[in-house]
Each structure stands twice: as structure tokens, then as C-alpha cells.
Amino acid sequence: MSDYQQFLKEKKQIDHLLSQGFSIRYITENLSGAFLEFHRAVEDGSAEMKSLHITTADARKYFSVKYMEQQARIS
């Protein structure tokens, strides 16, 4: 798979989780890429968690922008 195809796949996964009401809670970066942890509150008061492994540089830039937008809404 080309880097661009991989980027589109990772971007779609990020957008899908954000559209479902998840927010980026934790980011861990290392030589293998970035590991994103998404959280959302559920009706019973607990939290649901999903994780993604992001490998492309463009997708890492993309989630960084989405994270900054998220933080701007909170402030």
C-alpha cells in the first residue's frame, strides 16, 4: 500500500472516531509511530476507549491539528 493510501486509511479512522463523539485523550509517540487513545462518555457514566496506531507522517500532522482544535473548543 502506498504512503498516500495508508494516510487516507488512518485519516478515515481518526475522522470516524471523532464523528462518533470520541475525543483524543492520550498521545504516545515513539519510533513505531503514534498511539492515540480516544475516550467518550457513555450513558451509564463510564467511559468507552478506543486506540489507534498511526504510522504515516501526514496522519500524525492531521491528528495534531485535530487535537489542537479539540483543545481550543475546551478553552
C-alpha positions in Angstrom: 0.0 0.0 0.0 1.3 3.4 -0.9 2.0 6.0 1.8 -0.8 8.1 0.5 -3.3 5.2 0.7 -2.1 4.4 4.2 -2.6 8.1 5.1 -6.2 8.1 3.8 -6.9 5.0 5.8 -5.6 6.4 9.0 -7.3 9.8 8.4 -10.6 8.0 7.8 -10.2 6.1 11.1 -9.5 9.3 13.0 -12.4 11.1 11.5 -14.7 8.2 12.2 -13.9 8.1 15.9 -14.2 11.9 16.2 -17.6 11.8 14.4 -18.8 9.2 16.9 -18.2 11.6 19.8 -14.8 10.4 20.9 -12.1 12.8 21.8 -8.3 12.4 21.8 -7.3 11.8 25.4 -3.7 10.5 25.3 -0.9 10.5 22.6 2.2 8.4 22.9 4.8 8.7 20.2 7.8 6.5 19.5 9.8 5.1 16.6 6.9 2.9 15.6 4.6 5.9 15.1 1.9 7.4 17.4 -0.5 5.6 19.6 -3.8 7.6 20.1 -6.2 6.8 22.9 -9.8 8.1 22.3 -12.4 8.4 25.0 -16.1 9.2 25.2 -18.6 9.2 28.0 -21.4 6.7 27.8 -24.9 6.9 29.3 -24.1 5.0 32.5 -21.4 7.5 33.4 -18.4 5.3 32.5 -16.0 5.9 29.6 -15.5 4.0 26.4 -12.0 3.8 25.0 -10.6 3.1 21.5 -7.0 3.1 20.4 -5.3 3.7 17.0 -1.8 3.2 15.9 -0.8 5.9 13.4 2.2 5.3 11.2 2.3 8.0 8.5 3.8 11.4 8.9 0.8 13.1 7.3 -1.7 11.3 9.6 0.4 12.4 12.6 0.2 16.0 11.4 -3.5 15.6 10.8 -4.3 14.3 14.3 -2.1 17.1 15.7 -4.4 19.7 14.1 -7.5 17.9 15.3 -6.1 17.7 18.8 -5.3 21.5 18.8 -8.9 22.2 17.5 -10.3 20.0 20.3 -8.2 21.9 22.9 -9.4 25.2 21.5 -13.0 24.2 21.9 -12.4 23.2 25.6 -10.7 26.5 26.4 
